[in-house]
């Protein structure tokens, strides 16, 4: 039996290698794909209907909700959309942090009203490499500075 168009859309959303999360105006998760399970360690069954606080580090929650409300309640456009990615730490189920980067888009959903759609990826390895390169550069600059002053 051939897949219907909706079946194809569902498969794309579920099977894409990018994590996809949809949340309603109140910040409750309404969609959580397989890649999101891999990034965060929570199953879809554990997340659907729950607030996103489960993946937001406690020290960043106030800032997150301020920005979320600006987009979802006040209707201001997000600056993280087509070209600019937001890069933030997030929390896994086991309590460890993961560095993620994502785009955000708000759109109308027939069942949930206005939803926020985030497409994200685990960028922990990239951030670790960048941190290491910055450290090595600072050390090299310090050595070069010491050599210039004859130490």
PyMOL commands that place a pseudoatom at each C-alpha (Angstrom):
pseudoatom trace, name=CA, resn=UNK, resi=1, chain=A, elem=C, hetatm=0, pos=[0.000, 0.000, 0.000]
pseudoatom trace, name=CA, resn=UNK, resi=2, chain=A, elem=C, hetatm=0, pos=[1.379, 3.388, -0.969]
pseudoatom trace, name=CA, resn=UNK, resi=3, chain=A, elem=C, hetatm=0, pos=[2.073, 5.995, 1.697]
pseudoatom trace, name=CA, resn=UNK, resi=4, chain=A, elem=C, hetatm=0, pos=[-0.263, 8.951, 1.789]
pseudoatom trace, name=CA, resn=UNK, resi=5, chain=A, elem=C, hetatm=0, pos=[1.174, 12.447, 1.737]
pseudoatom trace, name=CA, resn=UNK, resi=6, chain=A, elem=C, hetatm=0, pos=[0.570, 12.762, 5.491]
pseudoatom trace, name=CA, resn=UNK, resi=7, chain=A, elem=C, hetatm=0, pos=[2.415, 9.471, 6.065]
pseudoatom trace, name=CA, resn=UNK, resi=8, chain=A, elem=C, hetatm=0, pos=[5.405, 10.850, 4.151]
pseudoatom trace, name=CA, resn=UNK, resi=9, chain=A, elem=C, hetatm=0, pos=[5.354, 14.078, 6.182]
pseudoatom trace, name=CA, resn=UNK, resi=10, chain=A, elem=C, hetatm=0, pos=[5.206, 12.098, 9.431]
pseudoatom trace, name=CA, resn=UNK, resi=11, chain=A, elem=C, hetatm=0, pos=[8.139, 9.914, 8.343]
pseudoatom trace, name=CA, resn=UNK, resi=12, chain=A, elem=C, hetatm=0, pos=[10.199, 12.972, 7.423]
pseudoatom trace, name=CA, resn=UNK, resi=13, chain=A, elem=C, hetatm=0, pos=[9.561, 14.520, 10.841]
pseudoatom trace, name=CA, resn=UNK, resi=14, chain=A, elem=C, hetatm=0, pos=[10.237, 11.309, 12.740]
pseudoatom trace, name=CA, resn=UNK, resi=15, chain=A, elem=C, hetatm=0, pos=[13.253, 10.102, 10.755]
pseudoatom trace, name=CA, resn=UNK, resi=16, chain=A, elem=C, hetatm=0, pos=[15.163, 13.324, 10.109]
pseudoatom trace, name=CA, resn=UNK, resi=17, chain=A, elem=C, hetatm=0, pos=[18.603, 13.327, 11.749]
pseudoatom trace, name=CA, resn=UNK, resi=18, chain=A, elem=C, hetatm=0, pos=[17.832, 16.745, 13.249]
pseudoatom trace, name=CA, resn=UNK, resi=19, chain=A, elem=C, hetatm=0, pos=[15.971, 16.884, 16.541]
pseudoatom trace, name=CA, resn=UNK, resi=20, chain=A, elem=C, hetatm=0, pos=[12.538, 18.457, 16.142]
pseudoatom trace, name=CA, resn=UNK, resi=21, chain=A, elem=C, hetatm=0, pos=[10.508, 19.752, 19.042]
pseudoatom trace, name=CA, resn=UNK, resi=22, chain=A, elem=C, hetatm=0, pos=[7.193, 21.583, 18.894]
pseudoatom trace, name=CA, resn=UNK, resi=23, chain=A, elem=C, hetatm=0, pos=[5.805, 23.416, 21.903]
pseudoatom trace, name=CA, resn=UNK, resi=24, chain=A, elem=C, hetatm=0, pos=[2.507, 25.217, 22.376]
pseudoatom trace, name=CA, resn=UNK, resi=25, chain=A, elem=C, hetatm=0, pos=[2.014, 28.799, 23.539]
pseudoatom trace, name=CA, resn=UNK, resi=26, chain=A, elem=C, hetatm=0, pos=[2.295, 27.669, 27.164]
pseudoatom trace, name=CA, resn=UNK, resi=27, chain=A, elem=C, hetatm=0, pos=[5.596, 25.895, 26.562]
pseudoatom trace, name=CA, resn=UNK, resi=28, chain=A, elem=C, hetatm=0, pos=[4.214, 22.355, 26.690]
pseudoatom trace, name=CA, resn=UNK, resi=29, chain=A, elem=C, hetatm=0, pos=[5.891, 19.908, 24.332]
pseudoatom trace, name=CA, resn=UNK, resi=30, chain=A, elem=C, hetatm=0, pos=[3.533, 18.659, 21.616]
pseudoatom trace, name=CA, resn=UNK, resi=31, chain=A, elem=C, hetatm=0, pos=[5.978, 16.846, 19.314]
pseudoatom trace, name=CA, resn=UNK, resi=32, chain=A, elem=C, hetatm=0, pos=[9.311, 15.144, 20.028]
pseudoatom trace, name=CA, resn=UNK, resi=33, chain=A, elem=C, hetatm=0, pos=[11.021, 13.107, 17.326]
pseudoatom trace, name=CA, resn=UNK, resi=34, chain=A, elem=C, hetatm=0, pos=[13.492, 10.230, 17.501]
pseudoatom trace, name=CA, resn=UNK, resi=35, chain=A, elem=C, hetatm=0, pos=[16.531, 12.509, 17.086]
pseudoatom trace, name=CA, resn=UNK, resi=36, chain=A, elem=C, hetatm=0, pos=[15.338, 14.559, 20.101]
pseudoatom trace, name=CA, resn=UNK, resi=37, chain=A, elem=C, hetatm=0, pos=[15.260, 11.299, 22.062]
pseudoatom trace, name=CA, resn=UNK, resi=38, chain=A, elem=C, hetatm=0, pos=[18.887, 10.679, 21.065]
pseudoatom trace, name=CA, resn=UNK, resi=39, chain=A, elem=C, hetatm=0, pos=[20.037, 14.198, 22.020]
pseudoatom trace, name=CA, resn=UNK, resi=40, chain=A, elem=C, hetatm=0, pos=[18.219, 14.473, 25.345]
pseudoatom trace, name=CA, resn=UNK, resi=41, chain=A, elem=C, hetatm=0, pos=[17.623, 10.880, 26.473]
pseudoatom trace, name=CA, resn=UNK, resi=42, chain=A, elem=C, hetatm=0, pos=[13.892, 11.403, 27.077]
pseudoatom trace, name=CA, resn=UNK, resi=43, chain=A, elem=C, hetatm=0, pos=[11.366, 9.398, 25.066]
pseudoatom trace, name=CA, resn=UNK, resi=44, chain=A, elem=C, hetatm=0, pos=[8.486, 11.135, 23.342]
pseudoatom trace, name=CA, resn=UNK, resi=45, chain=A, elem=C, hetatm=0, pos=[6.127, 9.519, 25.859]
pseudoatom trace, name=CA, resn=UNK, resi=46, chain=A, elem=C, hetatm=0, pos=[8.062, 11.174, 28.710]
pseudoatom trace, name=CA, resn=UNK, resi=47, chain=A, elem=C, hetatm=0, pos=[7.971, 14.637, 27.135]
pseudoatom trace, name=CA, resn=UNK, resi=48, chain=A, elem=C, hetatm=0, pos=[4.631, 15.115, 25.376]
pseudoatom trace, name=CA, resn=UNK, resi=49, chain=A, elem=C, hetatm=0, pos=[2.483, 17.427, 27.503]
pseudoatom trace, name=CA, resn=UNK, resi=50, chain=A, elem=C, hetatm=0, pos=[5.393, 18.399, 29.769]
pseudoatom trace, name=CA, resn=UNK, resi=51, chain=A, elem=C, hetatm=0, pos=[6.882, 21.893, 29.955]
pseudoatom trace, name=CA, resn=UNK, resi=52, chain=A, elem=C, hetatm=0, pos=[10.242, 22.429, 28.306]
pseudoatom trace, name=CA, resn=UNK, resi=53, chain=A, elem=C, hetatm=0, pos=[11.854, 23.099, 31.696]
pseudoatom trace, name=CA, resn=UNK, resi=54, chain=A, elem=C, hetatm=0, pos=[12.982, 19.477, 31.640]
pseudoatom trace, name=CA, resn=UNK, resi=55, chain=A, elem=C, hetatm=0, pos=[15.654, 20.372, 29.042]
pseudoatom trace, name=CA, resn=UNK, resi=56, chain=A, elem=C, hetatm=0, pos=[16.447, 23.949, 30.127]
pseudoatom trace, name=CA, resn=UNK, resi=57, chain=A, elem=C, hetatm=0, pos=[19.159, 24.404, 32.776]
pseudoatom trace, name=CA, resn=UNK, resi=58, chain=A, elem=C, hetatm=0, pos=[17.625, 25.974, 35.869]
pseudoatom trace, name=CA, resn=UNK, resi=59, chain=A, elem=C, hetatm=0, pos=[19.895, 29.038, 35.761]
pseudoatom trace, name=CA, resn=UNK, resi=60, chain=A, elem=C, hetatm=0, pos=[18.703, 29.839, 32.208]
pseudoatom trace, name=CA, resn=UNK, resi=61, chain=A, elem=C, hetatm=0, pos=[14.968, 29.284, 32.617]
pseudoatom trace, name=CA, resn=UNK, resi=62, chain=A, elem=C, hetatm=0, pos=[13.951, 32.880, 33.397]
pseudoatom trace, name=CA, resn=UNK, resi=63, chain=A, elem=C, hetatm=0, pos=[15.839, 34.144, 30.354]
pseudoatom trace, name=CA, resn=UNK, resi=64, chain=A, elem=C, hetatm=0, pos=[14.391, 31.380, 28.177]
pseudoatom trace, name=CA, resn=UNK, resi=65, chain=A, elem=C, hetatm=0, pos=[10.788, 32.077, 29.195]
pseudoatom trace, name=CA, resn=UNK, resi=66, chain=A, elem=C, hetatm=0, pos=[11.244, 35.817, 28.724]
pseudoatom trace, name=CA, resn=UNK, resi=67, chain=A, elem=C, hetatm=0, pos=[12.311, 35.247, 25.116]
pseudoatom trace, name=CA, resn=UNK, resi=68, chain=A, elem=C, hetatm=0, pos=[9.705, 32.545, 24.564]
pseudoatom trace, name=CA, resn=UNK, resi=69, chain=A, elem=C, hetatm=0, pos=[6.891, 34.804, 25.760]
pseudoatom trace, name=CA, resn=UNK, resi=70, chain=A, elem=C, hetatm=0, pos=[8.170, 37.632, 23.573]
pseudoatom trace, name=CA, resn=UNK, resi=71, chain=A, elem=C, hetatm=0, pos=[7.695, 35.406, 20.520]
pseudoatom trace, name=CA, resn=UNK, resi=72, chain=A, elem=C, hetatm=0, pos=[4.708, 33.279, 21.529]
pseudoatom trace, name=CA, resn=UNK, resi=73, chain=A, elem=C, hetatm=0, pos=[2.596, 35.706, 23.568]
pseudoatom trace, name=CA, resn=UNK, resi=74, chain=A, elem=C, hetatm=0, pos=[3.618, 39.179, 22.380]
pseudoatom trace, name=CA, resn=UNK, resi=75, chain=A, elem=C, hetatm=0, pos=[3.955, 38.013, 18.764]
pseudoatom trace, name=CA, resn=UNK, resi=76, chain=A, elem=C, hetatm=0, pos=[7.408, 39.469, 18.171]
pseudoatom trace, name=CA, resn=UNK, resi=77, chain=A, elem=C, hetatm=0, pos=[9.404, 37.620, 15.520]
pseudoatom trace, name=CA, resn=UNK, resi=78, chain=A, elem=C, hetatm=0, pos=[12.263, 35.442, 16.681]
pseudoatom trace, name=CA, resn=UNK, resi=79, chain=A, elem=C, hetatm=0, pos=[15.675, 36.482, 15.479]
pseudoatom trace, name=CA, resn=UNK, resi=80, chain=A, elem=C, hetatm=0, pos=[16.645, 32.798, 15.354]
pseudoatom trace, name=CA, resn=UNK, resi=81, chain=A, elem=C, hetatm=0, pos=[15.111, 31.580, 12.170]
pseudoatom trace, name=CA, resn=UNK, resi=82, chain=A, elem=C, hetatm=0, pos=[16.325, 30.953, 8.691]
pseudoatom trace, name=CA, resn=UNK, resi=83, chain=A, elem=C, hetatm=0, pos=[19.949, 32.025, 9.013]
pseudoatom trace, name=CA, resn=UNK, resi=84, chain=A, elem=C, hetatm=0, pos=[20.913, 32.642, 12.618]
pseudoatom trace, name=CA, resn=UNK, resi=85, chain=A, elem=C, hetatm=0, pos=[21.152, 29.719, 15.002]
pseudoatom trace, name=CA, resn=UNK, resi=86, chain=A, elem=C, hetatm=0, pos=[20.770, 30.019, 18.729]
pseudoatom trace, name=CA, resn=UNK, resi=87, chain=A, elem=C, hetatm=0, pos=[23.546, 28.269, 20.637]
pseudoatom trace, name=CA, resn=UNK, resi=88, chain=A, elem=C, hetatm=0, pos=[22.764, 27.341, 24.254]
pseudoatom trace, name=CA, resn=UNK, resi=89, chain=A, elem=C, hetatm=0, pos=[23.403, 24.700, 26.887]
pseudoatom trace, name=CA, resn=UNK, resi=90, chain=A, elem=C, hetatm=0, pos=[20.570, 22.262, 27.543]
pseudoatom trace, name=CA, resn=UNK, resi=91, chain=A, elem=C, hetatm=0, pos=[19.944, 19.368, 29.939]
pseudoatom trace, name=CA, resn=UNK, resi=92, chain=A, elem=C, hetatm=0, pos=[19.804, 15.659, 29.268]
pseudoatom trace, name=CA, resn=UNK, resi=93, chain=A, elem=C, hetatm=0, pos=[17.645, 13.209, 31.177]
pseudoatom trace, name=CA, resn=UNK, resi=94, chain=A, elem=C, hetatm=0, pos=[20.671, 12.047, 33.185]
pseudoatom trace, name=CA, resn=UNK, resi=95, chain=A, elem=C, hetatm=0, pos=[21.326, 15.629, 34.339]
pseudoatom trace, name=CA, resn=UNK, resi=96, chain=A, elem=C, hetatm=0, pos=[24.370, 16.247, 32.166]
pseudoatom trace, name=CA, resn=UNK, resi=97, chain=A, elem=C, hetatm=0, pos=[24.586, 19.306, 29.962]
pseudoatom trace, name=CA, resn=UNK, resi=98, chain=A, elem=C, hetatm=0, pos=[24.619, 19.247, 26.208]
pseudoatom trace, name=CA, resn=UNK, resi=99, chain=A, elem=C, hetatm=0, pos=[25.438, 22.162, 23.916]
pseudoatom trace, name=CA, resn=UNK, resi=100, chain=A, elem=C, hetatm=0, pos=[22.745, 22.625, 21.284]
pseudoatom trace, name=CA, resn=UNK, resi=101, chain=A, elem=C, hetatm=0, pos=[22.234, 24.941, 18.361]
pseudoatom trace, name=CA, resn=UNK, resi=102, chain=A, elem=C, hetatm=0, pos=[18.840, 25.468, 16.808]
pseudoatom trace, name=CA, resn=UNK, resi=103, chain=A, elem=C, hetatm=0, pos=[16.505, 27.549, 14.727]
pseudoatom trace, name=CA, resn=UNK, resi=104, chain=A, elem=C, hetatm=0, pos=[13.077, 28.565, 15.898]
pseudoatom trace, name=CA, resn=UNK, resi=105, chain=A, elem=C, hetatm=0, pos=[9.932, 29.250, 13.937]
pseudoatom trace, name=CA, resn=UNK, resi=106, chain=A, elem=C, hetatm=0, pos=[6.432, 30.074, 15.185]
pseudoatom trace, name=CA, resn=UNK, resi=107, chain=A, elem=C, hetatm=0, pos=[3.428, 28.916, 13.175]
pseudoatom trace, name=CA, resn=UNK, resi=108, chain=A, elem=C, hetatm=0, pos=[-0.236, 28.101, 13.536]
pseudoatom trace, name=CA, resn=UNK, resi=109, chain=A, elem=C, hetatm=0, pos=[-1.189, 24.487, 14.210]
pseudoatom trace, name=CA, resn=UNK, resi=110, chain=A, elem=C, hetatm=0, pos=[-4.801, 23.332, 13.627]
pseudoatom trace, name=CA, resn=UNK, resi=111, chain=A, elem=C, hetatm=0, pos=[-5.030, 21.610, 17.018]
pseudoatom trace, name=CA, resn=UNK, resi=112, chain=A, elem=C, hetatm=0, pos=[-2.669, 23.548, 19.312]
pseudoatom trace, name=CA, resn=UNK, resi=113, chain=A, elem=C, hetatm=0, pos=[-2.872, 27.094, 17.934]
pseudoatom trace, name=CA, resn=UNK, resi=114, chain=A, elem=C, hetatm=0, pos=[0.429, 28.949, 17.815]
pseudoatom trace, name=CA, resn=UNK, resi=115, chain=A, elem=C, hetatm=0, pos=[3.366, 26.565, 18.212]
pseudoatom trace, name=CA, resn=UNK, resi=116, chain=A, elem=C, hetatm=0, pos=[7.116, 27.050, 18.388]
pseudoatom trace, name=CA, resn=UNK, resi=117, chain=A, elem=C, hetatm=0, pos=[9.022, 24.666, 16.137]
pseudoatom trace, name=CA, resn=UNK, resi=118, chain=A, elem=C, hetatm=0, pos=[12.671, 24.110, 17.038]
pseudoatom trace, name=CA, resn=UNK, resi=119, chain=A, elem=C, hetatm=0, pos=[15.040, 22.203, 14.767]
pseudoatom trace, name=CA, resn=UNK, resi=120, chain=A, elem=C, hetatm=0, pos=[18.217, 21.465, 16.675]
pseudoatom trace, name=CA, resn=UNK, resi=121, chain=A, elem=C, hetatm=0, pos=[21.387, 19.452, 16.864]
pseudoatom trace, name=CA, resn=UNK, resi=122, chain=A, elem=C, hetatm=0, pos=[23.897, 18.429, 19.502]
pseudoatom trace, name=CA, resn=UNK, resi=123, chain=A, elem=C, hetatm=0, pos=[26.872, 20.749, 19.045]
pseudoatom trace, name=CA, resn=UNK, resi=124, chain=A, elem=C, hetatm=0, pos=[28.814, 19.597, 22.125]
pseudoatom trace, name=CA, resn=UNK, resi=125, chain=A, elem=C, hetatm=0, pos=[31.759, 18.265, 20.138]
pseudoatom trace, name=CA, resn=UNK, resi=126, chain=A, elem=C, hetatm=0, pos=[32.056, 21.463, 18.102]
pseudoatom trace, name=CA, resn=UNK, resi=127, chain=A, elem=C, hetatm=0, pos=[31.891, 23.634, 21.236]
pseudoatom trace, name=CA, resn=UNK, resi=128, chain=A, elem=C, hetatm=0, pos=[34.532, 21.467, 22.968]
pseudoatom trace, name=CA, resn=UNK, resi=129, chain=A, elem=C, hetatm=0, pos=[36.844, 21.771, 19.952]
pseudoatom trace, name=CA, resn=UNK, resi=130, chain=A, elem=C, hetatm=0, pos=[36.353, 25.542, 19.851]
pseudoatom trace, name=CA, resn=UNK, resi=131, chain=A, elem=C, hetatm=0, pos=[37.030, 25.831, 23.599]
pseudoatom trace, name=CA, resn=UNK, resi=132, chain=A, elem=C, hetatm=0, pos=[40.226, 23.781, 23.157]
pseudoatom trace, name=CA, resn=UNK, resi=133, chain=A, elem=C, hetatm=0, pos=[41.392, 25.905, 20.217]
pseudoatom trace, name=CA, resn=UNK, resi=134, chain=A, elem=C, hetatm=0, pos=[40.767, 29.125, 22.164]
pseudoatom trace, name=CA, resn=UNK, resi=135, chain=A, elem=C, hetatm=0, pos=[42.759, 27.762, 25.109]
pseudoatom trace, name=CA, resn=UNK, resi=136, chain=A, elem=C, hetatm=0, pos=[45.640, 26.729, 22.851]
pseudoatom trace, name=CA, resn=UNK, resi=137, chain=A, elem=C, hetatm=0, pos=[45.612, 30.123, 21.131]
pseudoatom trace, name=CA, resn=UNK, resi=138, chain=A, elem=C, hetatm=0, pos=[45.716, 31.944, 24.475]
pseudoatom trace, name=CA, resn=UNK, resi=139, chain=A, elem=C, hetatm=0, pos=[48.641, 29.759, 25.585]
pseudoatom trace, name=CA, resn=UNK, resi=140, chain=A, elem=C, hetatm=0, pos=[50.507, 30.405, 22.316]
pseudoatom trace, name=CA, resn=UNK, resi=141, chain=A, elem=C, hetatm=0, pos=[49.898, 34.162, 22.601]
pseudoatom trace, name=CA, resn=UNK, resi=142, chain=A, elem=C, hetatm=0, pos=[51.161, 34.098, 26.188]
pseudoatom trace, name=CA, resn=UNK, resi=143, chain=A, elem=C, hetatm=0, pos=[54.325, 32.246, 25.106]
pseudoatom trace, name=CA, resn=UNK, resi=144, chain=A, elem=C, hetatm=0, pos=[54.845, 34.689, 22.235]
pseudoatom trace, name=CA, resn=UNK, resi=145, chain=A, elem=C, hetatm=0, pos=[54.388, 37.637, 24.604]
pseudoatom trace, name=CA, resn=UNK, resi=146, chain=A, elem=C, hetatm=0, pos=[56.877, 36.140, 27.045]
pseudoatom trace, name=CA, resn=UNK, resi=147, chain=A, elem=C, hetatm=0, pos=[59.389, 35.641, 24.220]
pseudoatom trace, name=CA, resn=UNK, resi=148, chain=A, elem=C, hetatm=0, pos=[59.039, 39.283, 23.149]
pseudoatom trace, name=CA, resn=UNK, resi=149, chain=A, elem=C, hetatm=0, pos=[59.882, 40.594, 26.603]
pseudoatom trace, name=CA, resn=UNK, resi=150, chain=A, elem=C, hetatm=0, pos=[62.775, 38.138, 26.979]
pseudoatom trace, name=CA, resn=UNK, resi=151, chain=A, elem=C, hetatm=0, pos=[61.440, 35.977, 29.760]
for i in range(1, 151): cmd.bond("trace and resi %d" % i, "trace and resi %d" % (i + 1))
show_as sticks, trace
zoom trace
